[in-house]
Amino acid sequence: MNDSHDHDHDHGLGSGRWITVPTGDGPMRVYAAHPQGPDGGHDNPTARVAGAVVVLQEAFGVNEHIRDITRRFAARGYLALAPDLFHRNGVRTLDYEQRAEAMSLIDAIGPAAIALDIRAVLAHLAEHESIGTGRTALVGFCFGGRAAFTAATAIAGLAGTVVFYGTGIASGPHAVLGRAKYLDAPLLLHVGAEDSTIPAPRVEAIDEALRAAGANFESHVYPDAGHAFACEARPQLYRARAAETAWARTYAFLDRRLPVIG
């Protein structure tokens, strides 16, 4: 599935558009959503922002669900950017039924590529938006949760990192739990108690490694919820109560780390 919208919007959340950011591995598409401007207009680059939120995709690309989340953050006053981490392979998005293809794609994206891409986004924010790393948070989902955790171990000085059901942190070809000692910013993790991709022993291994590293973190396990419990685009997996609680915690975390400019 190729997703080629240049500009889209959702009523009440404003609009977003695709921009291009250079990386060491070539140009990367980034979906960008600006907060509401002082005149009430959306997608306004002149609006004063609380900071930036980098939204990291699931295993299916920067699809409508991820773009919707990006616009939600913009509606709360953040400049939100969702980089296309598939930019090296030419695939833009996959349908949720294309799980095998998705797993193959994310298995090919290791820590070095992730760090390169996130550093490119941070460089763009610093150069074009005057937003430094200390005013930028990462929020990732599924594969993007692993990507967010990975980037946070490689990049110092972030405002914070939020991981929604981040598979592959404690196990798999690109496990990064051994790098927990390099985390220097607060971390918030959400996982469903019934998530077979992150079973309880791995959740405990992550918590133990973070405690041993002296990390500043919160870890929340949601009963009666499995993988992708906050994804409304997958109604068979979505769990409203868990999702609402996780989002409330996420917004509170970001409000503390990226307070609104007065």
Beta strands, then each sheet from edge to edge (+ up, - down):
strand 1: 7-10
strand 2: 14-23
strand 3: 26-33
strand 4: 52-56
strand 5: 79-83
strand 6: 136-141
strand 7: 160-164
strand 8: 187-192
strand 9: 217-222
sheet 1: 1+ 2- 3+ 5- 4- 6- 7- 8- 9-
end
